[in-house]
Amino acid sequence: MAYLLASLAGLIASAAFYPAHFWPALPIGILILIHLNRSDNFKKRIVLNFLFGISFQIISLYWVGTYVGSFAWIALVLMQATFAILLSFTNGAIAFASAWVVFEFVLRSFPFGGFGWSRIGYALTESPLNFLYPRLGIVGVAFLVVLTLGLLLEKRFKALITLIPIYLILSLIPVSVVNTGSIKVGLVQGGQNLKLDNTFENAEGAIDKHFLATKKIQAGAVDLVIWPENAVMHDPLVRKSTKERFTAEVERIKAPILVNANLSDGTNGSLIIGDDLNQSYSKRYLTPFGEFIPLRSIVEKITDKADLVSGYKPGEKPYLFKIGSKTFRTLICYELLSDKQARTEMADVDFIVVQTNNATYYQTWQLDQELAIAKARSAETSRQSVYVSTTGGTSLLDENGRTFASIPKYTNQVLIGALQTRQGVTPASKYGSTLELVFIVAWLFFLYKSRRTFRR
């Protein structure tokens, strides 16, 4: 019965993510899991947490197999479920909350750079806990939620009462980020009609669609035009015809264009066409099995899909783009998962740009899940964000991670709007890495204290 309940707990908790997108399900599922982990049988806890890990991700990550097959989906879920075993080694509310932070750290770090797609902080921006994001960050939100649930289950009411002023004090901590002006942007979404009508199978068609949408922008309407990831599958500065098309649009609109493309140096990079600063950035955090194949010789023996991934070179350093007096950094798709890039490095920007290509996952909930991650990053940094996709989800997000403008999925459209630029450093951006380290050290301490129970 306990094993069935563990599987049910994972399914319930996963309902907080798309496609269900019902955040109250998350605390219910985790509460059941914490209850099951009160068992004194260490080996039983290992199985319980492994089963939870499978059911927690089996539905929400179903889209992974859309392009590379079911084997990759199942393998990823089983690997990540193995990491959930880390929840088995300690007991007690604080210890379990610390273990959850470690679990999510491993998810986003190992192997090959990790795949931290299912962190619970990504699912709670629409909850009453939204105020915690700029103060504690995604890591701190996860710890505090699991801690509160653990204390509730243990019926430690005095400790729970103590948490009330803690939540209150946290809400009073100044975020220290202020509005500094505004910038008008035009987000170009090429759209998509068929599953394989994407930038890989129809590269020339994709670029034509994005130029078609760009032509809907009137002269002088924006300060910056932004294209999504992979909208151009060659270097636009090398191919003469493409360069001429962009130059003509820049002159017509009277604004520069941020373009993502396959650059001649072998990187997935973003560059600005239409200014004299030669501004460009190359993606550093590459998608394993999507932009490079780890252990390629082995993978090729398992699946013939490996040939679909030619591989990119990673970029070497961050870059701060400038449009007049305004600054931004771009996160290229998978880089949203990097705490360093999406949280810490955003401390000096006026706004955030996210460029992504979701065409591979046509009509799946991957599109909504990635947008939810972008919302959490906006809330964590207290920055307004641009989220622009080849196919769907293109939106403008406010500093609390709320959508204030968007366009329908799969349509050929341009989204024009004004972002409030903001400056200042949130506590989450400044201390997020330190806070995570504190929780990891705490878990190691509890792990040492609990070492005798591992034999049971």
C-alpha positions in Angstrom: 0.0 0.0 0.0 2.8 2.4 0.9 4.5 1.9 -2.5 1.2 2.6 -4.3 0.8 5.7 -2.2 4.3 6.9 -3.1 3.5 6.6 -6.8 0.2 8.5 -6.2 2.0 11.2 -4.3 4.3 11.8 -7.3 1.4 12.0 -9.7 -0.4 14.5 -7.4 2.7 16.7 -7.0 3.3 16.7 -10.7 -0.1 18.2 -11.3 1.3 21.5 -10.2 3.2 21.6 -13.5 1.7 21.8 -17.0 -0.5 20.2 -18.4 -2.6 20.3 -15.2 -1.0 23.5 -13.9 -2.7 23.3 -10.5 -0.2 24.6 -7.9 -2.1 23.4 -4.7 -1.5 19.8 -5.8 2.2 20.3 -5.1 2.0 20.6 -1.3 -0.5 17.7 -1.1 1.9 15.4 -3.0 4.9 16.4 -1.0 3.0 16.1 2.3 2.2 12.4 1.5 5.8 11.8 0.6 7.1 13.2 3.9 4.6 11.0 5.7 5.9 7.9 3.9 9.5 8.9 4.8 8.7 8.6 8.5 9.2 4.9 8.1 12.2 3.5 10.1 13.0 1.1 7.3 15.8 2.7 5.3 15.6 0.3 2.4 11.9 0.8 2.2 12.4 4.6 2.1 14.7 4.2 -0.9 12.0 2.3 -2.9 9.3 4.8 -1.9 11.3 7.8 -3.0 12.4 6.1 -6.2 8.7 5.4 -7.0 7.8 9.0 -6.2 10.6 10.2 -8.5 9.2 8.2 -11.4 5.6 9.2 -11.0 6.6 12.8 -10.3 8.2 13.2 -13.7 6.7 10.5 -16.0 3.8 12.7 -17.2 5.3 16.2 -17.0 8.4 15.1 -19.0 6.5 13.0 -21.6 7.3 15.6 -24.3 11.0 14.6 -24.1 10.4 11.6 -26.3 8.6 13.6 -29.0 11.7 14.0 -31.2 14.3 11.5 -29.9 11.9 8.7 -29.0 10.4 7.0 -25.9 13.8 5.5 -24.9 15.2 8.9 -24.1 12.1 9.9 -22.1 12.0 6.7 -20.0 15.8 6.8 -19.5 15.7 10.4 -18.3 12.8 9.7 -15.9 14.5 6.7 -14.4 17.8 8.5 -14.0 16.2 11.5 -12.3 14.1 9.2 -10.1 17.3 7.6 -8.9 18.3 11.1 -7.6 15.2 11.1 -5.5 16.8 8.4 -3.4 18.8 11.2 -1.7 15.6 12.0 0.2 15.9 8.7 2.0 19.0 9.3 4.1 17.7 11.8 6.7 14.5 12.3 8.7 12.9 15.3 10.4 11.4 18.5 8.9 14.6 20.5 8.6 16.7 17.5 7.4 14.1 16.6 4.8 13.8 20.2 3.5 17.6 20.3 3.2 17.6 17.0 1.4 15.0 18.4 -1.1 17.4 21.2 -1.9 20.2 18.7 -2.5 17.9 16.6 -4.7 17.2 19.6 -6.9 20.8 20.6 -6.9 21.8 17.2 -8.3 18.9 17.3 -10.8 20.2 20.5 -12.3 23.9 19.5 -12.1 24.4 15.9 -13.1 25.2 14.3 -15.4 26.4 16.3 -18.3 25.2 19.6 -16.8 22.0 18.2 -15.4 18.3 18.6 -16.3 16.7 20.7 -13.5 13.3 21.0 -15.3 11.1 19.8 -12.4 12.1 22.1 -9.5 9.1 22.9 -7.4 9.9 26.6 -7.4 9.0 26.7 -11.1 5.4 25.8 -10.2 4.6 28.3 -7.5 4.8 31.8 -9.0 1.0 32.1 -9.1 0.7 31.0 -5.5 0.6 33.3 -2.4 4.3 32.6 -2.0 5.2 34.8 -5.0 6.7 37.4 -2.6 9.4 35.0 -1.6 11.0 34.7 -5.0 13.1 37.9 -5.0 14.0 37.4 -1.3 14.8 33.6 -1.2 15.0 32.6 -4.8 13.8 29.3 -6.3 16.1 27.4 -3.9 14.8 29.1 -0.8 11.2 28.7 -1.9 11.7 25.0 -2.2 13.3 24.7 1.2 10.6 26.8 3.0 7.7 25.0 1.4 9.0 21.5 2.3 10.0 22.7 5.8 6.5 24.1 6.5 4.9 20.8 5.3 7.3 18.8 7.4 6.5 20.7 10.6 2.8 20.5 9.8 3.0 16.7 9.5 5.0 16.4 12.7 2.4 18.5 14.5 5.1 20.8 15.8 2.7 23.6 16.3 5.1 25.8 18.2 7.6 25.7 15.3 4.8 26.4 12.9 3.7 29.4 14.9 7.3 30.6 14.8 7.2 30.4 11.0 4.4 33.0 10.8 6.6 35.9 11.9 9.4 34.5 9.7 7.1 34.7 6.7 6.1 38.2 7.8 9.7 39.4 8.2 10.6 37.9 4.8 7.8 39.9 3.2 9.2 43.1 4.7 12.8 42.6 3.5 13.4 45.3 0.8 13.9 44.0 -2.7 15.9 47.1 -3.6 15.0 47.1 -7.3 13.4 50.2 -8.8 12.0 51.3 -12.2 14.4 53.3 -14.3 12.5 54.0 -17.4 11.1 51.9 -20.3 12.0 50.4 -23.7 9.7 49.4 -26.6 10.3 45.9 -28.0 8.9 43.9 -30.9 8.9 40.1 -30.5 8.8 38.1 -33.7 7.1 34.7 -33.6 7.3 32.7 -36.9 4.5 30.3 -36.1 4.1 26.6 -36.9 1.4 24.5 -38.7 2.9 21.0 -38.7 4.9 18.9 -36.3 8.0 18.9 -38.6 7.5 22.4 -39.8 10.3 23.7 -37.7 13.7 25.3 -38.0 15.6 22.0 -38.4 13.5 20.4 -41.1 12.5 23.6 -42.9 15.2 26.2 -42.2 14.5 28.4 -45.1 10.8 28.3 -44.5 11.4 29.3 -40.9 13.4 32.4 -41.7 10.8 33.5 -44.3 8.1 33.2 -41.7 10.0 35.4 -39.3 10.7 38.0 -41.9 7.0 38.0 -42.8 6.1 38.7 -39.2 8.8 41.4 -38.9 7.3 43.3 -41.8 4.2 43.9 -39.5 6.3 46.3 -37.4 5.9 49.9 -38.4 8.7 52.3 -38.7 9.6 53.9 -35.3 7.3 51.7 -33.3 10.0 50.0 -31.3 13.5 50.5 -29.9 14.5 46.8 -30.4 13.3 43.9 -32.5 13.9 40.4 -31.1 13.9 37.1 -33.0 13.8 33.7 -31.2 16.4 31.0 -31.0 17.2 29.1 -34.2 15.1 31.3 -36.4 18.2 31.5 -38.7 20.1 28.3 -39.2 23.2 29.9 -40.7 25.3 33.0 -40.0 23.4 36.0 -41.1 26.5 38.1 -41.4 28.2 35.5 -43.7 25.4 34.8 -46.1 25.1 37.9 -48.2 21.4 37.6 -49.1 20.3 37.2 -45.4 22.5 40.1 -44.4 20.8 42.3 -47.0 17.3 41.3 -45.8 18.1 42.2 -42.2 19.8 45.4 -43.2 16.7 46.4 -45.2 14.4 45.7 -42.2 16.7 47.6 -39.8 16.6 50.7 -42.1 12.8 50.4 -42.6 11.9 49.9 -38.9 14.6 52.3 -37.7 15.6 49.9 -34.9 18.2 47.2 -34.4 17.3 43.5 -34.5 18.6 40.9 -32.0 19.0 37.7 -34.0 19.8 34.2 -32.9 21.6 32.0 -35.4 24.1 29.3 -36.1 27.2 31.4 -36.2 30.3 30.6 -38.3 32.4 29.8 -35.2 30.2 26.7 -34.6 28.2 28.3 -31.7 24.5 28.9 -31.1 24.7 32.7 -30.8 22.8 35.9 -30.6 23.9 39.1 -32.2 22.6 42.6 -32.9 22.2 43.7 -36.5 21.9 47.4 -36.9 24.3 49.1 -34.6 28.1 49.7 -34.7 29.0 47.9 -31.5 29.5 44.4 -32.9 27.5 42.9 -30.0 27.2 39.1 -29.8 26.9 36.3 -27.3 27.2 32.5 -27.7 25.2 30.1 -25.7 27.3 28.5 -22.9 24.9 26.1 -21.3 24.2 23.5 -24.0 21.4 21.0 -24.0 22.7 17.5 -23.6 21.4 15.2 -26.3 19.9 18.2 -28.0 22.9 20.4 -28.8 25.7 17.9 -28.1 25.8 14.2 -27.6 27.6 13.0 -24.5 29.2 9.6 -24.9 28.3 9.7 -28.6 29.9 6.4 -29.5 27.7 4.6 -27.0 24.5 6.5 -27.8 24.9 5.7 -31.5 24.7 2.0 -30.7 21.5 2.5 -28.8 19.5 4.8 -31.2 19.8 6.1 -34.7 18.5 9.5 -33.5 22.0 10.6 -32.5 22.8 11.5 -36.1 20.1 14.3 -35.8 22.4 16.2 -33.4 25.5 17.6 -35.1 26.7 19.5 -32.0 27.5 23.0 -31.1 30.5 24.5 -29.5 29.8 26.2 -26.1 30.3 29.9 -25.7 33.1 31.1 -23.3 31.8 34.2 -21.4 28.7 36.3 -20.6 27.9 39.4 -22.5 26.0 42.6 -21.5 24.1 44.0 -24.5 23.4 47.7 -24.7 20.6 49.5 -26.5 21.2 53.2 -25.9 21.4 53.5 -22.1 19.5 50.2 -21.5 21.2 46.9 -20.9 20.1 43.3 -21.1 21.4 39.7 -21.2 19.9 37.0 -23.2 19.2 33.5 -22.0 19.1 31.1 -24.9 16.5 28.4 -24.2 18.2 25.8 -21.9 20.2 28.5 -20.1 17.0 29.3 -18.2 17.9 26.3 -16.0 21.2 27.7 -14.9 21.0 29.5 -11.6 24.3 31.3 -12.3 23.2 32.7 -15.6 19.4 33.2 -15.0 19.7 34.5 -11.4 23.2 35.7 -10.4 24.3 37.3 -13.7 21.1 39.2 -14.1 22.0 41.5 -11.2 23.2 44.3 -13.5 20.6 44.3 -16.3 17.7 46.6 -17.0 15.6 43.7 -18.4 15.9 40.0 -19.4 15.6 38.4 -22.8 14.8 34.8 -23.3 15.1 33.4 -26.8 13.9 29.9 -27.4 12.9 27.4 -30.1 10.0 25.1 -29.1 9.2 23.9 -32.7 10.5 20.3 -31.9 7.8 20.0 -29.2 4.9 21.1 -31.3 1.5 20.8 -29.4 3.1 19.5 -26.2 3.2 21.1 -22.7 6.9 21.8 -23.0 6.1 25.2 -24.3 4.0 26.1 -21.2 6.5 24.5 -18.8 9.4 26.6 -20.2 7.4 29.8 -20.0 6.7 29.0 -16.3 10.5 28.7 -15.7 10.9 32.1 -17.3 8.2 33.5 -15.0 10.1 32.2 -11.9 13.3 33.8 -13.2 11.6 37.2 -13.6 10.2 37.0 -10.1 13.5 35.9 -8.6 15.4 38.8 -10.1 12.5 41.3 -10.0 13.1 42.1 -13.6 10.6 42.4 -16.5 11.3 39.9 -19.2 10.9 39.2 -22.9 10.1 35.6 -23.8 10.2 35.0 -27.6 9.6 31.6 -29.2 9.7 30.4 -32.8 6.3 28.8 -32.3 4.4 29.7 -29.1 4.4 31.2 -25.7 5.8 34.6 -26.8 5.1 36.9 -23.9 6.0 40.0 -21.9 6.5 39.2 -18.2 6.4 41.7 -15.3 8.8 41.7 -12.3 6.5 39.3 -10.4 6.5 36.7 -13.2 3.0 37.6 -14.4 2.2 37.8 -18.1 1.0 41.2 -19.2 1.0 40.7 -22.9 1.2 37.6 -25.2 0.2 36.3 -28.6 -1.5 32.9 -29.5 0.6 29.8 -30.0 1.6 28.7 -33.5 0.6 32.0 -35.1 2.7 34.2 -37.4 2.6 37.4 -35.4 4.6 40.1 -33.7 4.1 41.2 -30.1 4.8 44.9 -29.5 4.9 46.3 -26.0 6.8 48.5 -23.5 8.9 47.0 -20.7 9.7 48.8 -17.5 13.5 48.8 -17.1 14.7 48.1 -13.6 17.9 48.4 -11.6 19.0 46.9 -8.3 20.0 43.5 -6.9 17.5 41.2 -5.2 18.6 39.3 -2.1 18.0 36.1 -4.2 20.5 37.2 -6.8 23.0 38.3 -4.3 22.8 35.5 -1.7 21.1 32.6 -3.6 24.3 30.6 -4.1 25.3 31.0 -0.5 21.8 30.0 0.7 22.0 26.8 -1.3 25.4 26.0 0.1 24.1 26.4 3.6 21.3 23.9 3.0 23.7 21.4 1.4 26.0 21.7 4.4 23.1 21.3 6.7 22.1 18.1 4.8 25.6 16.7 5.2 25.4 17.4 8.9 22.1 15.5 9.2 23.5 12.8 7.0 26.4 12.3 9.4 24.1 12.1 12.4 21.8 9.6 10.6 24.5 7.3 9.4 23.7 4.4 11.8 20.1 4.1 10.4 21.3 3.1 6.9 21.8 -0.5 8.0 18.1 -0.9 8.7 
